Amino acid sequence: MPRSTIAIIALVAIVLFLVFARPAVRILFRAFERRQLYFPIRAIDATPGQIGLPYENIYFLTSDGLKLNGWFIPADDPLATVLFCHGNGGNIGHRLEMIEFLYRLGFNTFIFDYRGYGQSEGSPNEEGTYRDALAAFNYVCGRQEVDARKTVIYGRSLGGAIAIDLATRVECAGLISESCPTSIVEMGRKLYPFVPVARLASNRYEAINKIGQTEMPVLIIHSRNDEMIPYAHGQRLFDVAAPPKEFITTYGYHNDSPATAGEEYHTKLPKFIARCVGEGG
């Protein structure tokens, strides 16, 4: 077969691939992306009641009609209310140590499951998790005993990006972001350097492009030993955030409990929240 014919066949094959295979590649990548980004568990195996804490089991609706599940844990004579946005794995039942930590500090806590997690309806995606956080904020601030001016949004890991997005949409006392990536695209480039993640990703969570838009005190927390999301991500978020802002360095691994975070975390975090709600600290 002449070389010119082979070249023409090859060119036609490339064109056909670009025309017909690109949508298939995108679909396959998005299925892969979803499996790499969200790790929901449906069964809730533990509740605050099992560790002796009072709580209400809450169901509330999102703007697109999904029913989500959460827990409200009231503190005695609370100094503030914390809306906690958890990370991308498990469900609210896997955050009892964090719930107890905030309760012992004297804060009300409202923690909720995103769509597709625990007892919440639906399946997760970026825009959906933003809707979920906004619905959770509207629910908790609608409670008679809760004042939005004394409510702090606290997000951890992927929940940090969700909390940052929420903080650009609402008015509250402060924002805490812990172990948060600058963006999913940046993480994807690190993990899969030969994949055009920026062009293919449908879930981006670009916290680095949003945190500078917040108009409240910001606390960034990140561990030097975080084996999943590098410490530099926290530093970059802090650099971009508008003042007033603070940074706490911790020392546990990514999924460790508050017990391993270090003394600075245990002293500065409650003082930050106290200052946010005008209680000194």
Kinemage of the C-alpha trace (Angstrom):
@kinemage 1
@onewidth
@group {chain A} dominant
@subgroup {mainchain}
@vectorlist {calphas} color= white
{ca met a 1} P 0.000 0.000 0.000
{ca pro a 2} L 1.443 3.397 -0.958
{ca arg a 3} L 2.686 5.584 1.866
{ca ser a 4} L 0.330 8.358 0.787
{ca thr a 5} L -2.638 6.013 1.226
{ca ile a 6} L -1.410 4.925 4.650
{ca ala a 7} L -1.020 8.574 5.651
{ca ile a 8} L -4.560 9.358 4.483
{ca ile a 9} L -5.978 6.380 6.405
{ca ala a 10} L -4.080 7.423 9.513
{ca leu a 11} L -5.303 11.006 9.195
{ca val a 12} L -8.908 9.834 8.746
{ca ala a 13} L -8.546 7.569 11.797
{ca ile a 14} L -7.280 10.470 13.901
{ca val a 15} L -10.119 12.723 12.752
{ca leu a 16} L -12.696 10.016 13.462
{ca phe a 17} L -11.205 9.490 16.929
{ca leu a 18} L -11.336 13.200 17.710
{ca val a 19} L -14.898 13.510 16.432
{ca phe a 20} L -16.423 10.371 17.916
{ca ala a 21} L -14.191 9.261 20.778
{ca arg a 22} L -13.796 12.607 22.578
{ca pro a 23} L -17.304 12.496 24.118
{ca ala a 24} L -16.700 8.894 25.166
{ca val a 25} L -13.346 9.813 26.714
{ca arg a 26} L -14.995 12.663 28.600
{ca ile a 27} L -17.758 10.359 29.874
{ca leu a 28} L -15.236 7.758 31.007
{ca phe a 29} L -13.101 10.392 32.701
{ca arg a 30} L -16.071 11.833 34.568
{ca ala a 31} L -17.030 8.383 35.845
{ca phe a 32} L -13.427 7.920 37.001
{ca glu a 33} L -13.383 11.431 38.480
{ca arg a 34} L -16.531 10.764 40.492
{ca arg a 35} L -15.093 7.565 41.947
{ca gln a 36} L -11.885 9.362 42.908
{ca leu a 37} L -13.585 12.386 44.451
{ca tyr a 38} L -16.588 11.138 46.422
{ca phe a 39} L -16.551 8.250 48.899
{ca pro a 40} L -19.992 8.283 50.527
{ca ile a 41} L -21.137 5.649 52.998
{ca arg a 42} L -24.860 5.217 53.497
{ca ala a 43} L -25.001 3.344 56.813
{ca ile a 44} L -24.677 5.520 59.919
{ca asp a 45} L -23.119 3.306 62.569
{ca ala a 46} L -22.718 5.825 65.416
{ca thr a 47} L -24.519 8.888 66.768
{ca pro a 48} L -23.688 11.602 69.327
{ca gly a 49} L -26.051 9.891 71.746
{ca gln a 50} L -23.698 6.938 71.902
{ca ile a 51} L -20.991 9.159 73.395
{ca gly a 52} L -23.355 10.878 75.780
{ca leu a 53} L -24.084 14.064 73.824
{ca pro a 54} L -27.534 15.583 73.316
{ca tyr a 55} L -28.567 15.926 69.677
{ca glu a 56} L -31.491 16.350 67.316
{ca asn a 57} L -31.778 14.271 64.157
{ca ile a 58} L -32.763 16.801 61.471
{ca tyr a 59} L -34.121 16.577 57.932
{ca phe a 60} L -34.199 19.677 55.724
{ca leu a 61} L -34.685 20.500 52.044
{ca thr a 62} L -32.329 21.902 49.421
{ca ser a 63} L -33.348 24.466 46.814
{ca asp a 64} L -33.664 21.666 44.233
{ca gly a 65} L -35.955 19.599 46.444
{ca leu a 66} L -33.665 16.976 47.992
{ca lys a 67} L -34.091 15.911 51.618
{ca leu a 68} L -30.831 16.015 53.559
{ca asn a 69} L -29.991 14.700 57.004
{ca gly a 70} L -28.005 16.383 59.753
{ca trp a 71} L -27.502 16.600 63.514
{ca phe a 72} L -27.860 19.630 65.739
{ca ile a 73} L -25.819 19.285 68.913
{ca pro a 74} L -26.734 22.019 71.417
{ca ala a 75} L -24.140 23.181 73.936
{ca asp a 76} L -24.932 24.483 77.403
{ca asp a 77} L -24.962 28.301 77.286
{ca pro a 78} L -23.311 28.302 73.817
{ca leu a 79} L -20.790 30.952 72.872
{ca ala a 80} L -21.375 30.426 69.137
{ca thr a 81} L -22.770 28.010 66.570
{ca val a 82} L -20.484 26.083 64.217
{ca leu a 83} L -21.777 24.821 60.872
{ca phe a 84} L -19.433 21.944 60.042
{ca cys a 85} L -18.855 20.804 56.434
{ca his a 86} L -17.150 17.409 56.485
{ca gly a 87} L -14.809 15.870 53.933
{ca asn a 88} L -15.457 13.620 50.952
{ca gly a 89} L -15.551 10.254 52.717
{ca gly a 90} L -17.960 8.448 55.021
{ca asn a 91} L -20.788 10.401 56.621
{ca ile a 92} L -21.649 12.408 59.736
{ca gly a 93} L -21.378 9.277 61.870
{ca his a 94} L -17.615 9.256 61.267
{ca arg a 95} L -17.138 12.741 62.794
{ca leu a 96} L -18.008 12.080 66.451
{ca glu a 97} L -14.572 13.147 67.701
{ca met a 98} L -14.930 16.510 65.999
{ca ile a 99} L -18.488 16.911 67.269
{ca glu a 100} L -17.403 16.173 70.839
{ca phe a 101} L -14.424 18.522 70.528
{ca leu a 102} L -16.648 21.449 69.491
{ca tyr a 103} L -19.242 20.574 72.142
{ca arg a 104} L -16.616 20.573 74.907
{ca leu a 105} L -15.475 24.016 73.749
{ca gly a 106} L -19.001 25.323 74.337
{ca phe a 107} L -20.264 25.655 70.759
{ca asn a 108} L -23.516 24.510 69.219
{ca thr a 109} L -22.729 22.336 66.214
{ca phe a 110} L -24.747 21.594 63.113
{ca ile a 111} L -23.222 18.876 60.933
{ca phe a 112} L -24.948 17.525 57.838
{ca asp a 113} L -24.483 14.996 55.073
{ca tyr a 114} L -24.208 16.095 51.462
{ca arg a 115} L -26.505 14.557 48.881
{ca gly a 116} L -25.724 10.872 48.462
{ca tyr a 117} L -24.057 10.582 51.883
{ca gly a 118} L -25.609 8.853 54.891
{ca gln a 119} L -29.372 9.363 54.965
{ca ser a 120} L -29.356 12.281 52.499
{ca glu a 121} L -31.074 11.845 49.140
{ca gly a 122} L -29.458 12.227 45.722
{ca ser a 123} L -25.907 11.788 44.475
{ca pro a 124} L -22.976 14.191 44.950
{ca asn a 125} L -21.582 16.733 42.499
{ca glu a 126} L -19.889 20.082 42.951
{ca glu a 127} L -22.857 22.376 42.430
{ca gly a 128} L -25.023 20.056 44.499
{ca thr a 129} L -22.695 20.191 47.505
{ca tyr a 130} L -22.762 23.996 47.329
{ca arg a 131} L -26.571 23.889 47.377
{ca asp a 132} L -26.446 21.487 50.323
{ca ala a 133} L -24.223 23.762 52.390
{ca leu a 134} L -26.420 26.776 51.675
{ca ala a 135} L -29.524 24.818 52.680
{ca ala a 136} L -27.785 23.713 55.892
{ca phe a 137} L -26.815 27.315 56.686
{ca asn a 138} L -30.338 28.560 56.049
{ca tyr a 139} L -31.767 25.800 58.219
{ca val a 140} L -29.499 26.318 61.208
{ca cys a 141} L -29.718 30.119 61.106
{ca gly a 142} L -33.486 29.792 60.973
{ca arg a 143} L -33.539 28.129 64.379
{ca gln a 144} L -34.793 30.367 67.166
{ca glu a 145} L -31.731 29.846 69.353
{ca val a 146} L -29.201 30.515 66.578
{ca asp a 147} L -27.935 33.938 65.501
{ca ala a 148} L -26.241 34.111 62.071
{ca arg a 149} L -24.014 36.874 63.478
{ca lys a 150} L -22.649 34.281 65.925
{ca thr a 151} L -22.346 31.443 63.432
{ca val a 152} L -18.981 30.267 62.097
{ca ile a 153} L -18.609 28.080 58.987
{ca tyr a 154} L -15.991 25.339 59.435
{ca gly a 155} L -14.974 23.072 56.543
{ca arg a 156} L -12.458 20.275 56.525
{ca ser a 157} L -10.670 18.743 53.496
{ca leu a 158} L -13.101 18.927 50.539
{ca gly a 159} L -15.525 20.477 53.013
{ca gly a 160} L -13.105 23.389 53.253
{ca ala a 161} L -13.737 24.239 49.601
{ca ile a 162} L -17.481 23.902 50.181
{ca ala a 163} L -17.265 26.157 53.249
{ca ile a 164} L -15.274 28.757 51.310
{ca asp a 165} L -17.889 28.813 48.558
{ca leu a 166} L -20.643 29.206 51.160
{ca ala a 167} L -18.773 32.074 52.810
{ca thr a 168} L -18.955 34.020 49.525
{ca arg a 169} L -22.764 33.691 49.515
{ca val a 170} L -23.823 34.437 53.109
{ca glu a 171} L -23.098 36.732 56.020
{ca cys a 172} L -21.807 35.131 59.199
{ca ala a 173} L -19.205 35.615 61.924
{ca gly a 174} L -16.227 33.783 60.456
{ca leu a 175} L -14.764 31.067 58.241
{ca ile a 176} L -12.449 28.176 59.163
{ca ser a 177} L -10.862 26.040 56.451
{ca glu a 178} L -8.785 23.020 57.470
{ca ser a 179} L -6.705 20.705 55.263
{ca cys a 180} L -8.313 22.170 52.152
{ca pro a 181} L -6.939 21.817 48.595
{ca thr a 182} L -6.522 24.954 46.523
{ca ser a 183} L -8.529 23.205 43.793
{ca ile a 184} L -9.338 19.714 42.574
{ca val a 185} L -7.668 20.524 39.261
{ca glu a 186} L -4.422 21.300 41.096
{ca met a 187} L -4.672 18.021 42.998
{ca gly a 188} L -5.435 16.158 39.774
{ca arg a 189} L -2.381 17.596 38.062
{ca lys a 190} L -0.233 16.367 40.941
{ca leu a 191} L -1.711 12.868 40.976
{ca tyr a 192} L -2.125 12.412 37.215
{ca pro a 193} L 0.488 14.647 35.527
{ca phe a 194} L -0.062 13.157 32.054
{ca val a 195} L -3.843 13.665 32.035
{ca pro a 196} L -5.360 16.986 30.801
{ca val a 197} L -7.309 17.358 34.040
{ca ala a 198} L -8.051 21.058 33.552
{ca arg a 199} L -9.901 20.335 30.303
{ca leu a 200} L -11.719 17.198 31.443
{ca ala a 201} L -12.682 17.842 35.078
{ca ser a 202} L -16.338 18.610 35.767
{ca asn a 203} L -15.863 19.062 39.535
{ca arg a 204} L -13.250 21.717 40.219
{ca tyr a 205} L -13.780 23.143 43.737
{ca glu a 206} L -11.564 26.168 43.044
{ca ala a 207} L -11.182 27.433 46.602
{ca ile a 208} L -8.118 29.449 45.608
{ca asn a 209} L -10.294 31.624 43.320
{ca lys a 210} L -12.990 32.230 45.959
{ca ile a 211} L -11.351 32.728 49.315
{ca gly a 212} L -10.303 36.269 48.488
{ca gln a 213} L -13.979 37.169 47.994
{ca thr a 214} L -14.983 36.474 51.606
{ca glu a 215} L -15.779 39.432 53.862
{ca met a 216} L -15.306 37.877 57.296
{ca pro a 217} L -12.394 36.792 59.497
{ca val a 218} L -10.660 33.714 58.076
{ca leu a 219} L -8.704 30.976 59.819
{ca ile a 220} L -6.664 28.557 57.705
{ca ile a 221} L -5.481 25.324 59.341
{ca his a 222} L -3.115 22.860 57.704
{ca ser a 223} L -0.769 20.125 58.857
{ca arg a 224} L 2.869 19.936 57.868
{ca asn a 225} L 2.444 16.149 57.873
{ca asp a 226} L -0.631 16.006 55.637
{ca glu a 227} L 0.134 13.140 53.292
{ca met a 228} L -2.860 13.781 51.006
{ca ile a 229} L -3.099 17.554 50.549
{ca pro a 230} L 0.295 19.287 50.755
{ca tyr a 231} L 0.924 21.962 53.371
{ca ala a 232} L 1.635 24.414 50.546
{ca his a 233} L -2.067 24.381 49.611
{ca gly a 234} L -2.959 25.836 52.996
{ca gln a 235} L -0.205 28.439 52.705
{ca arg a 236} L -1.452 29.538 49.277
{ca leu a 237} L -5.028 29.847 50.503
{ca phe a 238} L -3.823 31.983 53.393
{ca asp a 239} L -1.798 34.214 51.066
{ca val a 240} L -4.855 34.893 48.876
{ca ala a 241} L -7.387 35.348 51.703
{ca ala a 242} L -8.372 38.891 52.588
{ca pro a 243} L -7.600 40.132 56.118
{ca pro a 244} L -8.337 39.713 58.933
{ca lys a 245} L -6.857 36.231 58.690
{ca glu a 246} L -4.904 33.746 60.781
{ca phe a 247} L -2.988 30.534 60.144
{ca ile a 248} L -2.536 27.514 62.414
{ca thr a 249} L 0.023 24.823 61.671
{ca thr a 250} L -0.908 21.349 62.912
{ca tyr a 251} L 1.056 18.094 62.903
{ca gly a 252} L -1.274 15.114 62.423
{ca tyr a 253} L -1.974 13.201 59.250
{ca his a 254} L -4.861 14.116 56.966
{ca asn a 255} L -7.523 11.970 58.631
{ca asp a 256} L -6.307 12.294 62.215
{ca ser a 257} L -8.524 13.570 65.024
{ca pro a 258} L -8.190 16.894 66.898
{ca ala a 259} L -6.166 15.042 69.553
{ca thr a 260} L -3.132 14.942 67.237
{ca ala a 261} L -3.401 18.517 65.976
{ca gly a 262} L -1.088 20.124 68.526
{ca glu a 263} L -1.301 22.740 71.267
{ca glu a 264} L -1.595 25.730 68.916
{ca tyr a 265} L -4.778 24.297 67.415
{ca his a 266} L -6.392 23.732 70.811
{ca thr a 267} L -5.611 27.232 72.069
{ca lys a 268} L -5.972 29.411 68.969
{ca leu a 269} L -9.070 27.873 67.373
{ca pro a 270} L -11.489 28.619 70.258
{ca lys a 271} L -9.975 32.096 70.656
{ca phe a 272} L -10.517 32.774 66.957
{ca ile a 273} L -14.186 31.788 67.198
{ca ala a 274} L -14.602 33.890 70.363
{ca arg a 275} L -13.200 36.955 68.594
{ca cys a 276} L -15.443 36.331 65.579
{ca val a 277} L -18.544 36.520 67.739
{ca gly a 278} L -17.315 39.480 69.790
{ca glu a 279} L -16.465 37.610 72.962
{ca gly a 280} L -12.826 38.594 73.267
{ca gly a 281} L -10.598 35.532 73.503
